[in-house]
C-alpha cells in the first residue's frame, strides 16, 4: 500500500510539472514587431528638439535621482498621463506610494521616441536602482500621426528593453494604453486596442508584466465618463485612485 501511495504521489508531481511546462509564458519582447520597419513612427530620437520646460524637467528629475538614489524604489515612465500624477493625482500618489520615493518620469507630449530619449540618453537611470518601473506610453503617437498600432507597439517594445538595460534589477510593469474619447467609437479606440493586443505578448510574467487597466475606467458599455477623465484622456483624482488601486499589488510585492 505504501509503495502504491508513493507511486501515486510521484505521478501527481510529474503531472503538475507537465502542467506547469505547458503554461509557461512565451514573450515576444526580443523580436521586432513584424512590419514595423516599414513605418518611421517608432524610430529613435537621439537629438530631439527639447523645449526649455522639457530641459528643466529633465534636470529636476536628474537632481532628484542624485539626491534620493537607491531610496527610489518605484519609477513611473510615460507621457502627460503619467506626468499629471504630480497634478490631479498628487494627493493619491502621496497617500498610496510616498514611502517608495516614486520618481515620475512622465513628460507631457511624449511619444515612444521621446520616451526612449529619456531612458537612454539622460543621466537619470545611472543614479538609481529601482525595484519596479511602470511604463505607459503610446497614445501621442496616434495624435501626432507618428505611425499606427504596429509602429507604436515597436516603439513600446524598444522602451521596455531600454528600461531592462538601464534598470536590470527592476521588474517592469507595462500598461496597456488607456482608453481615450467619450465613446467606443472614438477614432483612437481601435488603434489602442490593436496596439495593446500586440504589446500584451511582451510580458514573460517573470521580469515583465502586462496589465490592461482600460476596462476599469469605462462603464459596461465602454463609455469614458468625465468624472474619471475630465477631458476623456487625462485622469481626474478619481481616475488616479482607480489606477493606484490597480497597481498597488505590484508596488507592494516588488518594492521592498
SULLIN-V991032 format. One record per pair of residues at least 4 apart in sequence whose C-alpha atoms are under 8 Angstrom apart, sorted by sequence separation. I is the first residue (numbers start at 1). J is the second residue. D is the distance in Angstrom with one decimal. If there is no record, write none. Layout:
I|J|D + I|J|D
This chain:
1|5|6.3 + 2|6|6.2 + 3|7|6.3 + 4|8|6.2 + 5|9|6.1 + 6|10|6.2 + 7|11|6.1 + 8|12|6.2 + 9|13|6.3 + 10|14|6.2 + 11|15|6.1 + 12|16|6.2 + 13|17|6.2 + 14|18|6.1 + 15|19|6.1 + 16|20|6.2 + 17|21|6.2 + 18|22|6.4 + 19|23|6.6 + 20|24|6.5 + 32|36|7.4 + 35|39|7.6 + 36|40|8.0 + 50|54|5.8 + 51|55|6.3 + 52|56|6.1 + 53|57|6.1 + 54|58|6.3 + 55|59|6.3 + 56|60|6.2 + 57|61|6.2 + 58|62|6.0 + 59|63|6.1 + 60|64|6.2 + 61|65|6.1 + 62|66|6.2 + 63|67|6.0 + 64|68|5.9 + 65|69|5.2 + 68|72|6.2 + 78|82|5.4 + 79|83|6.0 + 80|84|5.8 + 81|85|7.3 + 83|87|7.9 + 84|88|6.0 + 85|89|4.1 + 86|90|4.6 + 89|93|6.0 + 90|94|6.2 + 91|95|6.0 + 92|96|6.0 + 93|97|5.5 + 94|98|4.8 + 97|101|7.3 + 98|102|6.5 + 106|110|8.0 + 110|114|5.4 + 111|115|6.2 + 112|116|6.2 + 113|117|6.6 + 114|118|6.4 + 115|119|6.4 + 116|120|5.8 + 117|121|5.1 + 118|122|5.5 + 123|127|7.2 + 124|128|7.2 + 125|129|7.5 + 138|142|7.4 + 139|143|6.8 + 140|144|6.0 + 141|145|6.1 + 142|146|6.1 + 147|151|5.4 + 148|152|6.1 + 149|153|5.9 + 150|154|6.3 + 151|155|6.3 + 152|156|6.3 + 153|157|6.2 + 154|158|6.3 + 155|159|6.3 + 156|160|6.2 + 157|161|6.3 + 158|162|6.1 + 159|163|6.2 + 160|164|6.3 + 161|165|6.2 + 162|166|6.1 + 163|167|5.6 + 164|168|5.1 + 182|186|6.9 + 185|189|6.8 + 186|190|8.0 + 187|191|7.8 + 188|192|6.0 + 189|193|6.2 + 190|194|6.1 + 191|195|6.1 + 192|196|6.1 + 193|197|6.1 + 194|198|6.7 + 195|199|6.3 + 196|200|5.9 + 197|201|7.6 + 198|202|7.8 + 199|203|7.8 + 203|207|7.8 + 204|208|5.5 + 205|209|5.0 + 213|217|7.2 + 214|218|6.8 + 215|219|7.7 + 218|222|5.2 + 219|223|5.2 + 224|228|7.1 + 225|229|6.4 + 226|230|4.2 + 229|233|5.8 + 230|234|6.6 + 235|239|4.6 + 236|240|6.2 + 237|241|6.2 + 238|242|6.4 + 239|243|6.3 + 240|244|6.0 + 241|245|6.1 + 242|246|6.3 + 243|247|6.4 + 244|248|5.9 + 247|251|6.4 + 248|252|6.0 + 249|253|6.0 + 250|254|6.0 + 251|255|5.4 + 252|256|7.3 + 50|55|6.3 + 64|69|7.8 + 77|82|6.8 + 78|83|7.2 + 84|89|6.3 + 85|90|5.3 + 93|98|6.5 + 97|102|6.9 + 110|115|6.2 + 116|121|7.8 + 117|122|7.0 + 119|124|7.6 + 141|146|4.8 + 142|147|6.5 + 147|152|6.3 + 163|168|7.7 + 181|186|5.2 + 184|189|6.4 + 203|208|4.8 + 204|209|6.6 + 205|210|7.7 + 218|223|5.4 + 219|224|6.7 + 224|229|7.2 + 225|230|7.5 + 226|231|6.7 + 229|234|5.2 + 230|235|6.6 + 235|240|5.8 + 36|42|7.7 + 76|82|6.9 + 84|90|7.8 + 119|125|7.0 + 141|147|6.3 + 142|148|6.5 + 146|152|7.9 + 164|170|7.3 + 180|186|7.3 + 181|187|7.8 + 202|208|7.3 + 203|209|4.9 + 218|224|5.0 + 219|225|7.8 + 226|232|6.5 + 229|235|4.1 + 230|236|6.1 + 65|72|7.6 + 85|92|8.0 + 86|93|7.8 + 141|148|7.6 + 181|188|7.5 + 203|210|5.6 + 215|222|7.7 + 217|224|6.6 + 218|225|7.3 + 225|232|7.2 + 228|235|5.7 + 229|236|5.2 + 85|93|6.6 + 164|172|7.5 + 180|188|6.8 + 181|189|7.5 + 202|210|7.7 + 224|232|6.5 + 228|236|5.5 + 163|172|7.7 + 180|189|6.6 + 227|236|6.6 + 228|237|7.8 + 179|189|6.3 + 200|210|5.8 + 228|238|5.8 + 229|239|6.4 + 141|152|6.5 + 200|211|7.7 + 217|228|6.6 + 227|238|7.0 + 228|239|4.6 + 160|172|7.5 + 227|239|7.6 + 105|118|7.9 + 179|192|7.0 + 138|152|6.0 + 160|174|7.7 + 178|192|7.6 + 138|153|7.8 + 177|192|6.1 + 196|212|7.8 + 138|155|8.0 + 138|156|7.0 + 177|195|7.8 + 85|104|7.8 + 137|156|6.9 + 177|196|6.6 + 176|196|5.3 + 83|104|6.6 + 82|104|7.2 + 83|105|6.9 + 84|106|7.8 + 115|137|7.7 + 217|239|7.0 + 82|105|7.6 + 83|106|4.0 + 176|199|7.5 + 82|106|4.8 + 83|107|5.5 + 176|200|7.4 + 81|106|7.4 + 82|107|7.5 + 83|108|6.2 + 112|137|6.2 + 135|160|7.7 + 217|242|7.5 + 74|100|6.0 + 76|102|7.3 + 80|106|6.0 + 111|137|6.8 + 112|138|5.9 + 216|242|7.2 + 73|100|5.2 + 74|101|6.7 + 75|102|5.5 + 76|103|6.2 + 77|104|6.5 + 78|105|6.4 + 79|106|4.7 + 80|107|5.5 + 81|108|7.5 + 110|137|7.8 + 111|138|5.9 + 72|100|6.2 + 73|101|6.2 + 74|102|4.8 + 75|103|4.7 + 76|104|5.0 + 77|105|4.7 + 78|106|4.3 + 79|107|4.6 + 80|108|3.7 + 111|139|7.4 + 71|100|7.3 + 72|101|4.7 + 73|102|6.5 + 74|103|6.4 + 75|104|6.0 + 76|105|5.6 + 77|106|5.1 + 78|107|6.4 + 79|108|4.9 + 80|109|6.1 + 111|140|5.3 + 112|141|7.1 + 174|203|7.9 + 71|101|6.3 + 72|102|5.9 + 75|105|7.1 + 76|106|6.7 + 79|109|5.8 + 80|110|7.3 + 110|140|6.6 + 111|141|5.3 + 133|163|7.7 + 213|243|7.5 + 72|103|6.6 + 79|110|4.8 + 109|140|6.6 + 78|110|7.1 + 79|111|7.1 + 68|101|7.8 + 213|246|7.4 + 174|208|7.0 + 176|210|7.2 + 178|212|7.8 + 171|206|7.9 + 172|207|6.1 + 173|208|6.0 + 174|209|5.9 + 175|210|5.7 + 176|211|6.1 + 177|212|7.5 + 178|213|7.0 + 179|214|5.7 + 79|115|7.8 + 171|207|4.9 + 172|208|4.7 + 173|209|4.9 + 174|210|4.8 + 175|211|5.0 + 176|212|4.6 + 178|214|5.2 + 78|115|6.7 + 130|167|6.7 + 133|170|6.5 + 135|172|7.4 + 170|207|7.5 + 171|208|6.0 + 172|209|6.2 + 173|210|5.9 + 174|211|6.5 + 175|212|5.8 + 176|213|6.9 + 177|214|7.6 + 65|103|7.7 + 77|115|7.6 + 129|167|6.3 + 131|169|6.2 + 132|170|5.0 + 133|171|6.3 + 134|172|5.9 + 135|173|6.3 + 136|174|6.5 + 139|177|6.5 + 171|209|7.8 + 173|211|7.4 + 175|213|7.2 + 176|214|7.4 + 179|217|7.9 + 184|222|5.5 + 64|103|7.8 + 130|169|7.1 + 131|170|4.1 + 132|171|4.8 + 133|172|4.9 + 134|173|4.6 + 135|174|5.0 + 136|175|5.3 + 138|177|6.5 + 139|178|7.9 + 183|222|6.4 + 184|223|6.4 + 112|152|7.1 + 119|159|7.6 + 126|166|7.1 + 129|169|7.0 + 130|170|5.7 + 131|171|6.1 + 132|172|5.8 + 133|173|6.1 + 134|174|5.9 + 135|175|6.1 + 136|176|6.9 + 137|177|6.6 + 183|223|4.8 + 125|166|6.1 + 129|170|7.5 + 132|173|7.1 + 134|175|7.3 + 136|177|6.4 + 182|223|5.7 + 183|224|6.3 + 61|103|7.5 + 113|155|6.8 + 116|158|7.4 + 120|162|6.6 + 125|167|6.9 + 149|191|5.6 + 153|195|5.6 + 157|199|7.3 + 182|224|4.8 + 61|104|7.7 + 112|155|5.3 + 116|159|5.6 + 119|162|6.6 + 148|191|6.9 + 149|192|7.1 + 152|195|6.9 + 153|196|7.7 + 156|199|7.5 + 181|224|6.8 + 182|225|6.5 + 61|105|7.3 + 112|156|6.2 + 115|159|7.0 + 119|163|6.7 + 180|224|7.4 + 149|194|5.9 + 150|195|6.6 + 153|198|6.5 + 157|202|7.3 + 179|224|7.7 + 116|162|7.2 + 120|166|7.5 + 142|188|7.3 + 149|195|4.5 + 153|199|6.0 + 112|159|7.1 + 119|166|7.5 + 150|198|7.8 + 142|191|7.9 + 182|232|5.8 + 181|232|4.9 + 180|232|5.4 + 181|233|6.7 + 54|107|7.5 + 139|192|7.4 + 180|233|4.9 + 82|136|7.3 + 179|233|7.3 + 75|130|6.7 + 178|233|7.9 + 72|128|6.7 + 73|129|7.3 + 74|130|5.8 + 77|133|7.2 + 70|127|7.9 + 72|129|7.2 + 73|130|4.4 + 74|131|6.2 + 75|132|6.4 + 76|133|5.8 + 77|134|6.0 + 78|135|5.9 + 79|136|7.3 + 66|124|7.9 + 69|127|5.8 + 70|128|5.2 + 72|130|5.9 + 73|131|5.1 + 74|132|5.0 + 75|133|4.7 + 76|134|4.8 + 77|135|4.9 + 78|136|5.0 + 79|137|6.1 + 65|124|6.1 + 69|128|4.8 + 70|129|5.4 + 73|132|6.4 + 74|133|5.9 + 75|134|6.2 + 76|135|6.2 + 77|136|6.4 + 78|137|5.0 + 58|118|7.9 + 62|122|8.0 + 65|125|7.7 + 69|129|7.3 + 70|130|6.9 + 74|134|7.8 + 77|137|7.8 + 62|123|6.5 + 66|127|5.7 + 79|140|8.0 + 62|124|4.9 + 65|127|5.7 + 66|128|7.7 + 61|124|7.0 + 65|128|6.1 + 58|122|7.6 + 48|114|7.2 + 45|113|5.3 + 44|113|5.2 + 45|114|6.2 + 48|117|7.9 + 42|112|6.6 + 43|113|6.3 + 44|114|7.9 + 42|113|6.1 + 45|116|7.3 + 46|117|6.2 + 44|116|6.8 + 45|117|6.3 + 44|117|7.5 + 46|121|7.4 + 173|250|7.9 + 171|254|7.4 + 41|141|7.2 + 41|145|8.0 + 42|146|7.6 + 41|146|4.4 + 42|147|7.3 + 40|146|7.2 + 41|147|4.3 + 40|147|6.8 + 41|148|7.6 + 39|147|6.4 + 42|151|5.3 + 41|151|5.4 + 42|152|5.9 + 40|151|7.4 + 41|152|6.6 + 39|151|6.0 + 42|154|6.2 + 43|155|7.2 + 42|155|4.4 + 36|150|5.6 + 37|151|7.7 + 41|155|7.7 + 35|150|6.9 + 36|151|4.8 + 34|150|7.6 + 35|151|7.8 + 33|150|6.7 + 33|151|7.8 + 36|154|6.3 + 132|251|7.0 + 33|153|7.1 + 33|154|5.5 + 32|154|6.6 + 132|254|6.4 + 131|254|6.2 + 132|255|6.5 + 131|255|5.5 + 32|157|7.9 + 131|256|7.9 + 29|157|6.3 + 29|161|7.6 + 92|237|7.0 + 89|235|7.9 + 91|237|8.0 + 88|235|7.4 + 89|236|7.1 + 88|236|5.7 + 89|237|5.2 + 92|240|6.7 + 96|244|7.1 + 88|237|5.2 + 92|241|6.1 + 84|234|7.8 + 89|240|5.5 + 93|244|7.7 + 81|233|7.7 + 88|240|7.7 + 89|241|7.7 + 92|244|7.4 + 96|248|8.0 + 81|234|5.5 + 80|234|7.7 + 81|235|7.1 + 85|240|7.4 + 100|255|6.9 + 29|201|7.4 + 28|201|5.8 + 29|202|4.5 + 27|201|5.6 + 28|202|5.0 + 29|203|7.3 + 26|201|7.7 + 27|202|5.0 + 28|203|7.7 + 27|203|5.5 + 26|203|7.9 + 27|204|5.0 + 74|251|7.4 + 25|203|7.7 + 26|204|6.0 + 25|204|5.4 + 25|205|6.8 + 74|255|6.8 + 73|255|5.7 + 73|256|7.7
